[in-house]
Amino acid sequence: MYHKTTLDNGLRLITATMPHTRSVCISIFIGTGSRYEPDAEAGISHFIEHLLFKGTEKRPSAREISAAIEGVGGIINGATDKEVTVYWAKVPGQHFATALDILTDILLHPRFEPADLEKERQVIIEEINMTRDIPSQQVNLLIDELLWPDHPLGRDIAGSRESVTATSRDNLISYLKRQYGPDNTVVAIAGNIRHRETVSAVSEILSGWASQQPHLGYTAFQPKPGPRLRIEKKDTEQVHLCLAIPGLPLLHPRRFPLDLLNVILGEGMSSRLFTEIRERLGLTYSIHSYVEHFFDTGSLNISAGVELRKLETATSAIREQLHQLKEGVPEEELIRAKEFSKGRLLLRMEDSRSVAGWLGGQEILTERILTTDQIIAIIDAITTEELKELARELIADSKLHLAVVGPVTEDEPLAKLLAL
């Protein structure tokens, strides 16, 4: 159960009362992310997210912001994604007012001090460097470039060293004014709270917030021919690989069947990939699959790390598991996957942060909220025939993309691994 109120300035407030908890989580979702950025400003959403924690007029330092939350045992953080940015704090219920004051303070009154900006610029560049040094993360960046070439979805959310270096304070403030407005914001609050009192508290602080400029839209993705193999040579103990096929958008009617196919394929220790590639063949320690759903596109990805001499064998085995999905899923396996999906969803709903994220994320991205009961009904209605038809439609040799990071030379015949 949840309640929704829209303030006169367009800000949406979603609450869920969880009387059995002693915590409250406030999550503020902004409808912007890296896909909204012009190429010259790549990473600016992420840059702003960092800077909002560096000080306000009331709390001039990052330490004052973090200490106010951590001083009561709470947690405060933010995250930037490709289509959304979120700021959140989770605290004991009696400190709700403190958390709300701090989150709204950093949202409405960031200082963007030049000295803080320059220090954080260097921090972000080090974050980019760190990602490049971690093969399991770098391979995911490469697969995005293959799936969405020459498009913001194919870029690192943090931008590049060059774009971060070139971003000015004026760029940051201008982007903030365009993208951060009440009509582009959802506040989701879950925990031991009451909706009416929460509306009153939020309205008192945010009802006077007004949009300063119309916010930018995003560039639609149009598929086009391009390379399907990317190799980055790196002196590592393992070869890290990511295979991917284009998937389905966020609101596609068969999005949930694809999610269920992903559970069967590579989520958990009883999935096909884990059982076959790790347990039976002993080819890898870590292997899993995941799905991405964006407004107008998506993907199904498989990631693994293997020894160089096992690369071809492991990739062939993964391809075989994809192929087997097209042969259909036995009813017993479908039932297990359904129970896995429903159980994981229900377990998430015990945590105030997960509930706030569930409600706010749906509202900011889809402008509708499906309840857990509605999701469970959708999952229960999925059939084996539906999964087979979807697998046969999506899985094809011409759609497979492969990114590799490790001690592999570019002239090795990896292109043959793309055939299903």
C-alpha positions as CSV (number, residue, x, y, z in Angstrom):
1,M,0.0,0.0,0.0
2,Y,1.2,3.5,-0.8
3,H,-0.2,7.1,-1.0
4,K,0.6,9.7,-3.6
5,T,0.2,13.4,-3.4
6,T,1.2,15.9,-6.1
7,L,2.1,19.4,-4.9
8,D,1.0,22.5,-6.8
9,N,4.5,22.9,-8.2
10,G,4.4,19.4,-9.8
11,L,6.5,17.6,-7.2
12,R,5.2,14.1,-6.6
13,L,5.3,12.6,-3.1
14,I,4.9,8.9,-2.6
15,T,4.7,7.3,0.9
16,A,4.5,3.8,2.3
17,T,3.8,3.3,5.9
18,M,5.7,0.4,7.5
19,P,4.7,0.4,11.2
20,H,6.7,-2.7,12.0
21,T,10.0,-0.9,11.2
22,R,12.0,1.5,13.3
23,S,13.6,3.3,10.3
24,V,12.6,5.7,7.7
25,C,14.1,6.2,4.3
26,I,13.8,9.3,2.1
27,S,14.7,9.0,-1.5
28,I,14.6,11.9,-3.9
29,F,14.6,10.9,-7.6
30,I,15.5,13.4,-10.3
31,G,14.5,12.5,-13.9
32,T,17.9,13.0,-15.4
33,G,21.0,11.0,-16.0
34,S,23.8,10.4,-18.4
35,R,21.7,9.9,-21.5
36,Y,20.3,13.4,-21.2
37,E,23.8,15.0,-21.5
38,P,25.3,16.5,-24.6
39,D,28.6,14.9,-25.7
40,A,30.6,17.9,-24.5
41,E,29.0,17.6,-21.0
42,A,29.4,13.8,-20.6
43,G,29.4,13.0,-16.9
44,I,27.8,16.2,-15.7
45,S,24.9,14.5,-14.0
46,H,27.3,12.4,-12.0
47,F,29.5,15.5,-11.3
48,I,26.5,17.3,-9.8
49,E,25.6,14.4,-7.7
50,H,29.0,14.4,-6.1
51,L,29.0,18.2,-5.6
52,L,25.6,18.3,-3.8
53,F,27.2,16.5,-0.9
54,K,30.1,19.0,-0.6
55,G,28.4,21.8,1.3
56,T,25.4,24.2,1.5
57,E,25.0,27.6,3.1
58,K,23.7,26.0,6.3
59,R,26.3,23.2,6.3
60,P,29.4,24.5,4.5
61,S,31.4,21.3,4.5
62,A,30.8,17.7,3.4
63,R,31.7,16.5,6.9
64,E,28.9,18.5,8.4
65,I,26.4,16.9,6.1
66,S,27.6,13.3,6.6
67,A,28.1,13.8,10.4
68,A,24.5,15.0,10.9
69,I,23.3,11.7,9.5
70,E,25.9,9.3,10.7
71,G,25.7,11.0,14.2
72,V,22.3,9.3,14.6
73,G,23.4,6.0,13.0
74,G,22.0,6.8,9.6
75,I,23.2,6.4,6.1
76,I,23.2,9.1,3.3
77,N,24.3,8.6,-0.3
78,G,23.5,9.3,-3.9
79,A,23.7,7.5,-7.2
80,T,23.6,8.5,-10.9
81,D,22.3,6.2,-13.6
82,K,21.6,6.6,-17.3
83,E,18.0,7.8,-16.9
84,V,17.7,8.8,-13.2
85,T,19.6,10.4,-10.3
86,V,18.7,9.6,-6.7
87,Y,19.7,11.1,-3.3
88,W,18.7,9.1,-0.2
89,A,19.0,8.9,3.5
90,K,18.0,6.2,5.9
91,V,17.7,7.0,9.6
92,P,15.9,5.8,12.8
93,G,12.3,7.0,12.6
94,Q,12.6,9.6,15.3
95,H,15.2,11.5,13.1
96,F,13.0,11.8,10.1
97,A,12.9,15.6,10.3
98,T,16.7,15.8,10.3
99,A,17.1,13.6,7.3
100,L,14.5,15.6,5.4
101,D,16.1,18.9,6.2
102,I,19.5,17.7,5.1
103,L,18.4,16.1,1.8
104,T,16.3,19.1,0.8
105,D,19.1,21.5,1.9
106,I,21.7,19.8,-0.4
107,L,19.1,19.8,-3.2
108,L,18.0,23.4,-3.0
109,H,21.1,25.2,-1.6
110,P,24.3,23.6,-3.0
111,R,27.3,26.0,-2.9
112,F,29.4,24.7,-5.7
113,E,32.4,26.4,-4.2
114,P,35.2,26.6,-6.8
115,A,37.7,24.9,-4.5
116,D,35.3,22.0,-3.8
117,L,34.6,21.7,-7.5
118,E,38.3,21.4,-8.4
119,K,38.9,18.8,-5.7
120,E,35.9,16.8,-6.7
121,R,36.9,17.0,-10.4
122,Q,40.1,15.1,-9.4
123,V,38.1,12.6,-7.3
124,I,35.9,11.8,-10.2
125,I,38.9,11.4,-12.6
126,E,40.3,8.9,-10.0
127,E,37.0,7.1,-10.0
128,I,37.1,6.9,-13.8
129,N,40.7,5.6,-13.6
130,M,39.7,3.0,-11.0
131,T,36.9,1.7,-13.2
132,R,39.4,1.4,-16.1
133,D,41.7,-0.6,-13.8
134,I,39.0,-3.1,-12.8
135,P,38.5,-5.5,-15.8
136,S,35.1,-6.7,-14.6
137,Q,33.9,-3.1,-14.7
138,Q,35.7,-2.1,-17.9
139,V,34.2,-5.0,-19.9
140,N,30.8,-3.7,-19.0
141,L,31.7,-0.3,-20.4
142,L,32.9,-1.9,-23.6
143,I,29.7,-3.9,-24.1
144,D,27.7,-0.8,-23.7
145,E,29.7,0.9,-26.4
146,L,29.0,-2.1,-28.7
147,L,25.3,-2.2,-27.9
148,W,24.6,1.6,-28.2
149,P,27.4,3.0,-30.4
150,D,27.7,6.7,-30.8
151,H,24.9,7.3,-28.3
152,P,24.9,8.5,-24.7
153,L,23.7,5.1,-23.5
154,G,27.0,3.7,-24.7
155,R,29.1,6.1,-22.6
156,D,30.4,5.7,-19.1
157,I,28.0,7.4,-16.7
158,A,31.0,9.3,-15.1
159,G,32.0,10.7,-18.5
160,S,35.6,10.7,-19.6
161,R,38.7,12.3,-18.2
162,E,38.5,14.9,-21.0
163,S,34.8,15.8,-20.5
164,V,35.2,16.0,-16.7
165,T,38.3,18.2,-17.1
166,A,36.4,20.6,-19.4
167,T,33.3,21.0,-17.3
168,S,33.0,24.4,-15.8
169,R,31.1,25.8,-12.8
170,D,28.8,27.6,-15.2
171,N,28.1,24.3,-17.1
172,L,27.2,22.7,-13.8
173,I,24.9,25.4,-12.6
174,S,23.1,25.7,-16.0
175,Y,22.5,22.0,-16.1
176,L,21.2,21.9,-12.6
177,K,18.7,24.7,-13.4
178,R,17.5,22.9,-16.4
179,Q,17.2,19.4,-15.0
180,Y,16.5,19.8,-11.3
181,G,12.9,21.1,-10.9
182,P,9.9,20.0,-8.9
183,D,8.0,18.8,-12.0
184,N,11.0,16.4,-12.7
185,T,11.3,15.1,-9.1
186,V,9.7,12.4,-7.0
187,V,10.2,12.2,-3.3
188,A,9.5,8.6,-2.0
189,I,9.4,8.0,1.7
190,A,9.0,4.6,3.4
191,G,9.1,3.6,7.1
192,N,7.4,4.3,10.3
193,I,5.6,7.5,9.1
194,R,2.1,8.7,8.3
195,H,1.2,10.1,4.9
196,R,-0.6,13.2,6.1
197,E,2.1,14.3,8.4
198,T,4.7,13.6,5.8
199,V,2.9,15.7,3.2
200,S,2.8,18.5,5.6
201,A,6.5,18.3,6.4
202,V,7.6,18.0,2.7
203,S,5.2,20.8,1.6
204,E,6.6,23.2,4.2
205,I,10.1,22.9,2.7
206,L,9.5,22.2,-1.0
207,S,6.1,23.8,-2.0
208,G,7.9,27.0,-2.8
209,W,10.4,25.3,-5.1
210,A,9.9,26.4,-8.7
211,S,11.3,25.3,-12.0
212,Q,13.9,27.7,-13.4
213,Q,14.1,26.4,-17.0
214,P,12.4,23.7,-19.1
215,H,14.4,20.4,-18.7
216,L,16.1,18.7,-21.5
217,G,14.7,15.6,-23.2
218,Y,16.8,12.6,-24.3
219,T,18.1,11.4,-27.6
220,A,16.2,8.4,-28.8
221,F,18.2,5.3,-29.7
222,Q,18.1,4.1,-33.3
223,P,19.8,0.7,-34.0
224,K,22.4,0.8,-36.7
225,P,25.0,-1.7,-38.0
226,G,28.4,-1.6,-36.2
227,P,31.1,-3.8,-34.7
228,R,30.0,-6.7,-32.5
229,L,33.4,-7.6,-31.0
230,R,35.6,-5.4,-28.9
231,I,38.9,-6.6,-27.4
232,E,41.0,-4.7,-24.9
233,K,44.4,-6.2,-24.2
234,K,45.3,-6.0,-20.5
235,D,47.9,-7.9,-18.4
236,T,45.6,-9.7,-16.0
237,E,45.3,-13.2,-14.6
238,Q,41.8,-13.7,-16.1
239,V,40.0,-12.9,-19.3
240,H,36.8,-11.0,-18.4
241,L,34.1,-11.3,-21.0
242,C,30.6,-10.0,-21.5
243,L,28.2,-11.4,-24.1
244,A,25.0,-9.5,-24.8
245,I,22.0,-9.3,-27.0
246,P,19.6,-6.4,-27.5
247,G,16.7,-6.7,-25.1
248,L,13.4,-4.9,-24.4
249,P,12.5,-1.4,-23.3
250,L,11.2,-0.6,-19.8
251,L,7.5,-0.6,-20.8
252,H,7.5,-3.4,-23.3
253,P,4.7,-5.8,-22.6
254,R,7.1,-8.8,-22.6
255,R,9.6,-7.1,-20.3
256,F,8.6,-9.4,-17.4
257,P,9.0,-12.7,-19.4
258,L,12.5,-11.5,-20.3
259,D,13.2,-10.9,-16.7
260,L,12.1,-14.4,-15.9
261,L,14.3,-15.8,-18.7
262,N,17.2,-14.0,-17.1
263,V,16.4,-15.6,-13.8
264,I,16.5,-19.1,-15.4
265,L,19.7,-18.3,-17.3
266,G,21.9,-16.6,-14.8
267,E,20.5,-15.4,-11.5
268,G,21.5,-17.3,-8.4
269,M,23.4,-20.5,-7.7
270,S,20.6,-22.7,-9.1
271,S,20.6,-20.9,-12.5
272,R,21.6,-22.7,-15.7
273,L,24.9,-20.7,-16.2
274,F,26.0,-21.3,-12.6
275,T,25.1,-24.9,-12.6
276,E,26.6,-25.7,-16.0
277,I,29.6,-23.3,-16.4
278,R,30.8,-23.3,-12.8
279,E,29.5,-26.4,-11.1
280,R,29.6,-29.0,-13.9
281,L,32.4,-27.7,-16.1
282,G,34.5,-25.8,-13.5
283,L,35.4,-23.1,-16.0
284,T,34.9,-20.0,-13.9
285,Y,34.4,-18.8,-10.3
286,S,32.0,-16.0,-11.2
287,I,29.3,-16.0,-13.8
288,H,25.9,-14.3,-13.9
289,S,23.5,-12.6,-16.3
290,Y,21.5,-9.4,-15.9
291,V,19.0,-7.4,-17.9
292,E,18.9,-3.6,-18.7
293,H,15.6,-1.8,-19.5
294,F,15.7,1.7,-20.7
295,F,13.0,3.9,-22.2
296,D,13.5,2.8,-25.7
297,T,15.9,-0.1,-25.7
298,G,17.5,-2.8,-23.4
299,S,19.8,-5.7,-23.2
300,L,20.4,-9.2,-21.8
301,N,24.1,-9.5,-20.6
302,I,26.2,-12.4,-19.4
303,S,29.5,-11.7,-17.5
304,A,32.2,-14.1,-16.5
305,G,35.9,-14.3,-15.7
306,V,38.0,-17.2,-17.0
307,E,41.6,-18.3,-17.7
308,L,42.8,-17.4,-21.2
309,R,43.1,-21.0,-22.2
310,K,39.5,-21.6,-21.3
311,L,38.1,-18.5,-23.1
312,E,36.8,-20.3,-26.2
313,T,35.4,-23.3,-24.3
314,A,33.6,-21.1,-21.8
315,T,32.2,-18.8,-24.5
316,S,31.0,-21.8,-26.5
317,A,29.3,-23.2,-23.3
318,I,27.6,-19.9,-22.6
319,R,26.4,-19.8,-26.2
320,E,25.0,-23.3,-25.8
321,Q,23.0,-22.2,-22.7
322,L,21.5,-19.3,-24.7
323,H,20.7,-21.7,-27.5
324,Q,18.9,-24.1,-25.1
325,L,16.5,-21.3,-24.0
326,K,15.1,-21.4,-27.5
327,E,14.2,-25.1,-27.0
328,G,11.8,-24.2,-24.2
329,V,11.8,-24.3,-20.4
330,P,10.3,-27.3,-18.6
331,E,7.3,-26.5,-16.4
332,E,9.0,-27.5,-13.2
333,E,11.9,-25.1,-13.9
334,L,9.5,-22.3,-14.8
335,I,7.7,-22.8,-11.4
336,R,11.0,-22.6,-9.6
337,A,12.0,-19.4,-11.4
338,K,8.7,-17.9,-10.6
339,E,9.0,-18.6,-6.9
340,F,12.6,-17.3,-7.0
341,S,11.4,-14.0,-8.5
342,K,8.4,-13.6,-6.2
343,G,10.3,-14.5,-3.1
344,R,13.2,-12.0,-3.9
345,L,10.6,-9.3,-4.5
346,L,8.8,-9.9,-1.2
347,L,12.0,-10.0,0.8
348,R,13.0,-6.6,-0.7
349,M,9.8,-5.2,0.7
350,E,10.9,-5.7,4.3
351,D,13.5,-2.9,4.0
352,S,12.4,0.8,4.0
353,R,15.1,1.8,1.5
354,S,14.0,-0.9,-0.9
355,V,10.4,0.1,-0.6
356,A,11.2,3.8,-1.2
357,G,13.3,2.8,-4.2
358,W,10.6,0.6,-5.6
359,L,8.0,3.3,-5.4
360,G,10.1,6.2,-6.4
361,G,11.9,4.4,-9.2
362,Q,8.7,3.3,-10.9
363,E,7.1,6.7,-10.6
364,I,10.0,8.7,-12.0
365,L,10.6,6.3,-14.9
366,T,7.2,5.0,-15.8
367,E,4.7,7.4,-14.1
368,R,2.8,4.4,-12.8
369,I,3.4,2.2,-9.8
370,L,2.7,-1.6,-9.9
371,T,2.1,-3.1,-6.5
372,T,3.8,-6.3,-5.4
373,D,0.5,-8.2,-5.9
374,Q,0.2,-6.9,-9.5
375,I,3.8,-8.0,-10.2
376,I,3.2,-11.4,-8.7
377,A,0.1,-11.8,-10.9
378,I,2.1,-10.9,-14.0
379,I,4.8,-13.4,-13.1
380,D,2.3,-16.2,-12.4
381,A,0.6,-15.7,-15.8
382,I,3.8,-16.3,-17.8
383,T,3.8,-19.6,-19.7
384,T,6.6,-21.8,-21.1
385,E,5.4,-21.2,-24.6
386,E,5.7,-17.4,-24.1
387,L,9.3,-17.9,-22.9
388,K,10.1,-20.0,-25.9
389,E,8.7,-17.5,-28.4
390,L,10.6,-14.7,-26.8
391,A,13.9,-16.6,-26.7
392,R,13.5,-17.5,-30.4
393,E,12.8,-13.9,-31.3
394,L,15.7,-12.3,-29.3
395,I,18.5,-14.9,-29.5
396,A,20.2,-14.9,-32.9
397,D,23.8,-15.1,-34.1
398,S,23.5,-11.8,-35.8
399,K,22.5,-10.1,-32.5
400,L,25.2,-11.4,-30.2
401,H,27.9,-8.9,-29.0
402,L,31.1,-9.8,-27.3
403,A,33.5,-7.6,-25.2
404,V,36.7,-9.0,-23.8
405,V,39.3,-7.6,-21.4
406,G,42.5,-9.5,-20.7
407,P,45.7,-10.9,-22.1
408,V,44.2,-11.5,-25.5
409,T,45.8,-10.2,-28.8
410,E,43.4,-8.6,-31.2
411,D,44.4,-10.9,-34.1
412,E,43.2,-14.0,-32.3
413,P,40.1,-15.5,-34.1
414,L,37.5,-14.4,-31.6
415,A,35.0,-13.4,-34.2
416,K,33.9,-17.1,-34.6
417,L,32.7,-17.0,-31.0
418,L,29.8,-14.7,-32.0
419,A,28.0,-17.5,-33.9
420,L,25.2,-19.1,-32.0
